[in-house]
Amino acid sequence: MKIISWNVNGIRACLRKGLEDFVATEAADIFCVQETKARPEQVEIEPEDLDGVEAYWSSAEKKGYSGTLTVVKEPAQSVKYGLGISKFDSEGRFVVTEHRDFDLYNVYFPNGAMNEDRHNYKMDFLDTFYKHLKKELKRGKSIVLLGDYNIAHTRIDIHDPDRLDGVSGFKPEEREWMDRFFDLGFVDTYRHFYPDKTDVYSWWSYRQLARQNNRGWRIDYISVSEDLKSSLKSAEVMMHIEGSDHCPLKVELK
């Protein structure tokens, strides 16, 4: 099974940059999008245009903001669009689909850079989500959790860790949450295969030729619960694929 995740930073713009060709070439079983910045009625595509049979959209109440989309080749057994908490669910940050062997969480984590209120919102989101995941793992759930986490976990996941230490997305409390998340029972699929590889990033600022000079951050992840680790075949950060300020991620499971 092949799963791809991509923060497209506006699906309508990404469609103009060749998104349909990309998904046709990759032929993923599950294709997940974050930051659609659109409602389904604003996008003139059908599931088959994105190489699927069903498309599950979660849109923010605020127009042109946030949003997640999961496209599948085999319909999900069930679908949820949040945690049942309106202040998070109203921003379109979740599509949770139940499949035969796992639950898949397609999540666009908040960005806390705007101001202190948004940082506090992000930390509340992280704490609430951690408690939810802990409960689901205790229930025996197998989980794939992918998307834009908006956090660079370790020093090798950011191009200038000394200068950027304490910046939103690389704050000590955010990185500590990532430690707790992985200690809870999740595996960073890319680091599973490449624990020490450097200069691999998934997001670059549009400013100051950051992508051309590979001054990036690895803030997008595909993580799996420990029980799925033995099923991992490969993981890739697809840095060569353009069309957004993020690049896609790919994982294959047996």
C-alpha positions as MATLAB code, in Angstrom:
seq = 'MKIISWNVNGIRACLRKGLEDFVATEAADIFCVQETKARPEQVEIEPEDLDGVEAYWSSAEKKGYSGTLTVVKEPAQSVKYGLGISKFDSEGRFVVTEHRDFDLYNVYFPNGAMNEDRHNYKMDFLDTFYKHLKKELKRGKSIVLLGDYNIAHTRIDIHDPDRLDGVSGFKPEEREWMDRFFDLGFVDTYRHFYPDKTDVYSWWSYRQLARQNNRGWRIDYISVSEDLKSSLKSAEVMMHIEGSDHCPLKVELK';
ca = [
       0.000    0.000    0.000;
       1.295    3.430   -0.972;
       0.287    6.536    0.991;
       1.190   10.109    0.030;
       0.743   13.285    2.064;
       1.197   16.847    0.801;
       0.525   20.333    2.123;
      -0.343   21.937   -1.210;
      -0.766   25.500    0.150;
      -3.952   25.984   -1.867;
      -5.314   23.115   -3.941;
      -6.575   25.348   -6.738;
      -3.114   26.830   -7.253;
      -1.503   23.388   -7.056;
      -3.900   22.019   -9.677;
      -2.639   24.711  -12.049;
       0.900   23.499  -11.345;
       0.318   19.865  -12.321;
      -1.218   18.181   -9.276;
      -3.338   15.816  -11.391;
      -0.276   14.627  -13.312;
       1.575   14.004  -10.049;
      -1.167   11.840   -8.516;
      -1.646    9.933  -11.774;
       2.075    9.144  -11.945;
       2.349    8.089   -8.296;
      -0.888    6.036   -8.206;
      -1.105    6.066   -4.411;
      -3.753    4.012   -2.645;
      -4.399    6.954   -0.308;
      -3.579   10.573   -1.143;
      -3.857   13.146    1.644;
      -3.810   16.911    1.283;
      -3.433   19.651    3.862;
      -4.129   23.365    3.499;
      -6.611   22.998    0.654;
      -7.805   26.586    1.267;
     -11.054   25.680   -0.486;
     -14.417   24.004   -0.154;
     -15.175   21.117   -2.524;
     -17.735   23.153   -4.463;
     -14.998   25.695   -5.264;
     -12.797   23.071   -6.930;
     -13.888   21.585  -10.242;
     -12.512   18.099   -9.706;
     -13.980   14.679   -9.041;
     -12.296   11.907   -7.005;
     -11.216   10.183  -10.207;
      -9.342   13.344  -11.243;
      -7.137   12.693   -8.206;
      -6.863    8.972   -8.963;
      -9.428    7.865   -6.387;
     -12.999    6.676   -5.958;
     -13.948    8.715   -2.865;
     -12.806   12.130   -1.628;
     -13.369   13.230    1.964;
     -13.130   16.999    2.506;
     -12.918   18.890    5.791;
     -13.192   22.639    5.229;
     -12.695   25.522    7.627;
     -15.575   27.826    8.462;
     -13.292   30.692    7.462;
     -13.085   30.903    3.662;
      -9.751   30.303    1.953;
      -8.157   28.935    5.106;
      -6.762   25.600    6.300;
      -8.671   22.493    5.137;
      -7.820   18.823    4.641;
      -8.699   16.247    1.994;
      -8.257   12.476    1.832;
      -8.671   10.662   -1.509;
      -8.934    6.868   -1.456;
      -9.040    4.059   -3.995;
     -11.053    1.878   -1.621;
     -13.847    3.578    0.358;
     -13.185    4.052    4.062;
     -15.210    2.017    6.534;
     -16.058    5.232    8.397;
     -15.073    8.919    8.336;
     -14.826   11.584   11.042;
     -13.930   15.236   10.621;
     -12.420   16.139   13.958;
     -12.121   15.375   17.644;
     -15.580   16.599   18.594;
     -14.139   19.909   19.850;
     -15.534   22.834   17.882;
     -12.619   25.258   18.272;
     -10.372   22.738   16.493;
     -12.871   21.055   14.195;
     -14.176   24.395   12.837;
     -10.782   25.020   11.212;
     -11.010   21.915    8.999;
      -7.870   20.326   10.414;
      -8.891   16.653   10.459;
     -10.033   13.889    8.177;
      -9.996   10.595   10.099;
     -10.718    7.519    7.996;
     -11.079    3.951    9.204;
      -9.510    1.276    7.005;
      -9.180   -2.471    7.330;
      -5.773   -2.449    9.017;
      -5.531    1.015   10.592;
      -7.152    4.360   11.271;
      -5.643    7.160    9.194;
      -5.425   10.675   10.621;
      -4.865   13.345    7.969;
      -4.096   16.417   10.078;
      -3.065   20.010    9.491;
      -1.595   21.104   12.826;
      -1.954   24.790   13.742;
       0.754   27.348   13.068;
       1.511   29.365   16.193;
       3.685   32.049   14.630;
       1.113   34.831   14.294;
       0.892   35.838   17.956;
       0.828   34.507   21.509;
      -2.860   33.614   21.282;
      -2.216   31.350   18.302;
       0.772   29.773   20.035;
      -1.420   29.016   23.037;
      -4.085   27.637   20.691;
      -1.464   25.367   19.116;
      -0.243   24.104   22.494;
      -3.839   23.434   23.576;
      -4.373   21.542   20.309;
      -1.239   19.461   20.908;
      -2.197   18.617   24.488;
      -5.767   17.694   23.523;
      -4.644   15.606   20.552;
      -2.030   13.774   22.644;
      -4.699   12.724   25.152;
      -6.945   11.555   22.323;
      -4.161    9.486   20.741;
      -3.197    7.960   24.077;
      -6.779    6.831   24.562;
      -6.978    5.380   21.030;
      -3.742    3.422   21.442;
      -5.019    2.017   24.742;
      -8.071    0.809   22.844;
      -5.715   -1.184   20.620;
      -6.033    1.016   17.545;
      -3.424    0.878   14.793;
      -2.826    4.435   13.579;
      -1.216    6.215   10.651;
      -0.896    9.910   11.495;
       0.279   12.095    8.656;
       0.275   15.713    7.646;
       1.845   19.072    8.331;
       2.760   18.969   12.038;
       4.224   22.508   11.877;
       7.090   21.409   14.162;
      10.704   20.569   13.337;
      11.547   17.833   15.812;
      15.339   17.777   16.145;
      18.331   19.897   15.188;
      18.879   17.929   11.971;
      15.308   18.733   10.904;
      16.018   22.445   10.435;
      18.663   24.234    8.417;
      19.966   26.615   11.133;
      19.076   25.206   14.556;
      21.122   27.720   16.545;
      19.654   30.845   14.958;
      16.111   29.449   14.830;
      16.051   28.014   18.354;
      12.902   29.365   20.022;
      11.175   30.386   16.792;
       7.596   29.127   16.368;
       7.778   25.603   15.006;
      11.090   25.028   16.806;
      10.216   26.115   20.324;
      11.381   23.880   23.196;
       7.804   23.100   24.281;
       6.839   22.067   20.727;
       9.856   19.793   20.359;
       9.178   18.316   23.799;
       5.668   17.470   22.623;
       7.180   15.628   19.663;
       9.375   13.654   22.079;
       6.306   12.675   24.106;
       4.370   11.830   20.948;
       7.007    9.375   19.736;
       7.487    7.983   23.251;
       3.739    7.350   23.382;
       4.149    4.691   20.714;
       4.643    6.270   17.300;
       7.387    5.871   14.712;
       8.671    8.662   12.449;
       8.689    6.620    9.245;
      11.389    8.677    7.521;
      13.743    8.502   10.517;
      13.036    4.770   10.786;
      14.910    4.323    7.516;
      17.249    7.343    7.687;
      17.923    8.121   11.365;
      20.876   10.447   10.790;
      20.347   11.840    7.297;
      20.762   15.608    7.137;
      19.676   18.353    4.726;
      16.280   16.717    4.161;
      13.400   19.165    4.509;
       9.733   19.369    3.572;
       9.083   23.127    3.737;
      10.959   26.179    2.524;
      10.050   29.843    2.836;
       9.201   31.593   -0.430;
      11.613   34.340    0.603;
      15.352   34.762    0.031;
      15.776   31.810   -2.352;
      15.289   29.410    0.561;
      14.362   26.404   -1.582;
      17.121   26.957   -4.117;
      19.624   27.067   -1.251;
      17.860   24.277    0.694;
      17.324   26.395    3.796;
      14.349   24.376    4.935;
      12.474   22.740    7.770;
      11.211   19.144    8.065;
       7.785   19.835    9.539;
       5.692   17.292    7.587;
       5.570   13.688    8.778;
       4.037   10.297    8.205;
       4.065    8.487   11.546;
       2.715    5.046   12.390;
       1.902    3.305   15.655;
       4.569    0.840   16.812;
       2.516   -2.189   15.779;
       2.732   -1.091   12.134;
       6.520   -0.635   12.131;
       7.143   -4.166   10.846;
       4.932   -3.394    7.829;
       7.049   -0.447    6.641;
       8.716   -0.985    3.248;
       9.992    2.508    2.412;
       9.647    6.197    3.195;
      10.575    9.236    1.131;
      10.573   13.010    1.431;
       9.978   13.975   -2.208;
      12.105   17.115   -2.273;
      12.243   17.194   -6.070;
       8.492   17.724   -6.431;
       7.431   21.364   -6.718;
       4.008   23.017   -6.799;
       3.870   24.240   -3.194;
       6.189   25.634   -0.534;
       6.007   22.103    0.929;
       6.981   18.878   -0.828;
       5.064   15.575   -0.681;
       5.899   12.621    1.557;
       5.500    8.984    0.572;
       5.427    5.762    2.549;
       4.858    2.172    1.454;
       3.464   -0.517    3.712;
       3.417   -4.268    3.133;
];
